[in-house]
Amino acid sequence: MELQITDKIFQFKFGYGFLKRVNDKFTLESQSGVPVRTGVSIIVTNLLLADLETTFDVLMMANVTEIPRVTTSDLEALVDQMGGVELVKLVLEELKKSEYTKTLTNKLLENTPPESNILTTSTEESNEQG
């Protein structure tokens, strides 16, 4: 994914490296001590809640191997430029397309009631609820 923020173009990769970083950050341990990789589940759930901190974390993890590196200030400018809900939707759409995240992302979205799915509610409805 490519985004222009102010006068810079940034690349974001949602491949295996991204998946590994997400799972490293969000792995839980079962009662029997087995690691449970919950990264994609956690980020999709938080994105459905329009959580911008998660959105920033996801974009920073997707950009970590790229040049130029995106900063929090860049992402704040992007929110000002396009709006937080639209940025969250854009990230969710990318997760739906990546070979490394699409199966789980799409399964989670299928099981989300339409009124709770940020992708199926309009911006006006989201603003009225918030």
C-alpha positions as CSV (number, residue, x, y, z in Angstrom):
1,M,0.0,0.0,0.0
2,E,1.2,3.5,-0.8
3,L,0.1,6.6,1.0
4,Q,1.0,10.2,0.3
5,I,1.3,12.2,3.5
6,T,1.9,15.9,2.9
7,D,4.7,15.9,0.4
8,K,6.1,12.4,1.1
9,I,5.1,9.0,-0.3
10,F,5.2,6.1,2.1
11,Q,5.1,2.3,1.4
12,F,3.4,-0.2,3.7
13,K,3.9,-3.9,3.4
14,F,1.5,-6.4,4.9
15,G,3.5,-9.6,4.2
16,Y,5.1,-12.3,6.4
17,G,7.4,-9.8,8.2
18,F,4.3,-7.8,9.2
19,L,2.5,-10.9,10.4
20,K,5.5,-11.9,12.5
21,R,5.7,-8.5,14.1
22,V,2.0,-8.4,14.9
23,N,2.1,-11.9,16.4
24,D,5.2,-11.1,18.4
25,K,3.5,-8.1,19.9
26,F,0.2,-9.9,20.6
27,T,1.0,-13.5,21.4
28,L,-0.7,-14.9,24.5
29,E,0.2,-18.0,26.4
30,S,-2.5,-20.7,27.0
31,Q,-2.9,-22.3,30.5
32,S,-0.8,-25.2,29.2
33,G,2.0,-22.8,28.2
34,V,1.4,-23.0,24.4
35,P,1.8,-19.7,22.6
36,V,-1.4,-18.5,21.0
37,R,-0.8,-16.1,18.1
38,T,-3.6,-13.6,18.4
39,G,-2.1,-10.6,16.5
40,V,-4.5,-10.4,13.6
41,S,-7.5,-11.1,15.7
42,I,-6.6,-8.3,18.2
43,I,-5.8,-5.7,15.6
44,V,-8.9,-6.4,13.5
45,T,-11.1,-6.2,16.6
46,N,-9.5,-2.9,17.6
47,L,-9.8,-1.5,14.1
48,L,-13.5,-2.4,14.1
49,L,-13.7,-0.1,17.1
50,A,-12.0,2.6,15.1
51,D,-9.1,2.6,17.5
52,L,-6.5,5.0,16.0
53,E,-3.7,3.9,18.3
54,T,-4.0,0.4,16.9
55,T,-4.2,1.9,13.4
56,F,-0.9,3.8,14.0
57,D,0.7,0.6,15.4
58,V,-0.4,-1.4,12.3
59,L,0.9,1.2,9.9
60,M,4.2,1.6,11.7
61,M,4.7,-2.2,11.7
62,A,3.8,-2.3,8.0
63,N,6.3,0.4,7.3
64,V,9.3,-0.7,9.5
65,T,11.2,-2.2,6.5
66,E,10.5,0.7,4.2
67,I,12.2,4.1,3.4
68,P,11.1,6.7,4.3
69,R,9.9,5.6,7.7
70,V,6.6,6.9,8.8
71,T,6.4,8.8,12.1
72,T,3.6,9.5,14.6
73,S,3.6,13.1,13.3
74,D,3.1,11.8,9.7
75,L,0.2,9.7,10.8
76,E,-1.4,12.5,12.7
77,A,-1.2,14.6,9.6
78,L,-2.8,11.8,7.6
79,V,-5.7,11.7,10.1
80,D,-6.1,15.4,9.6
81,Q,-5.9,15.0,5.9
82,M,-8.4,12.1,5.4
83,G,-10.1,11.5,8.8
84,G,-9.6,8.7,11.3
85,V,-12.5,6.5,10.2
86,E,-11.4,6.6,6.6
87,L,-7.9,5.6,7.6
88,V,-9.1,2.7,9.7
89,K,-11.2,1.5,6.7
90,L,-8.2,1.8,4.4
91,V,-6.1,-0.4,6.8
92,L,-8.9,-3.0,7.1
93,E,-9.2,-3.2,3.3
94,E,-5.4,-3.9,3.0
95,L,-5.6,-6.6,5.7
96,K,-8.5,-8.2,3.7
97,K,-6.2,-8.4,0.6
98,S,-2.9,-9.6,2.1
99,E,-2.2,-13.3,1.6
100,Y,-0.9,-13.3,5.2
101,T,-3.9,-11.7,6.9
102,K,-6.9,-12.1,4.6
103,T,-8.3,-15.4,5.7
104,L,-8.6,-14.4,9.4
105,T,-9.5,-10.8,8.7
106,N,-12.4,-11.8,6.3
107,K,-13.6,-14.5,8.8
108,L,-13.7,-12.0,11.6
109,L,-15.5,-9.5,9.4
110,E,-18.1,-12.1,8.3
111,N,-18.8,-12.8,12.0
112,T,-19.2,-9.1,12.9
113,P,-22.8,-7.8,13.0
114,P,-23.3,-5.2,10.3
115,E,-24.1,-2.4,12.8
116,S,-20.7,-3.1,14.5
117,N,-18.7,-3.3,11.3
118,I,-17.0,0.0,10.4
119,L,-16.8,-1.1,6.8
120,T,-20.6,-1.4,6.5
121,T,-21.6,1.7,8.4
122,S,-21.4,5.1,6.9
123,T,-19.2,7.9,8.4
124,E,-22.4,9.7,9.5
125,E,-23.6,6.7,11.4
126,S,-20.2,6.3,13.0
127,N,-20.2,9.9,14.0
128,E,-23.7,9.7,15.4
129,Q,-22.8,6.7,17.6
130,G,-19.5,8.3,18.9
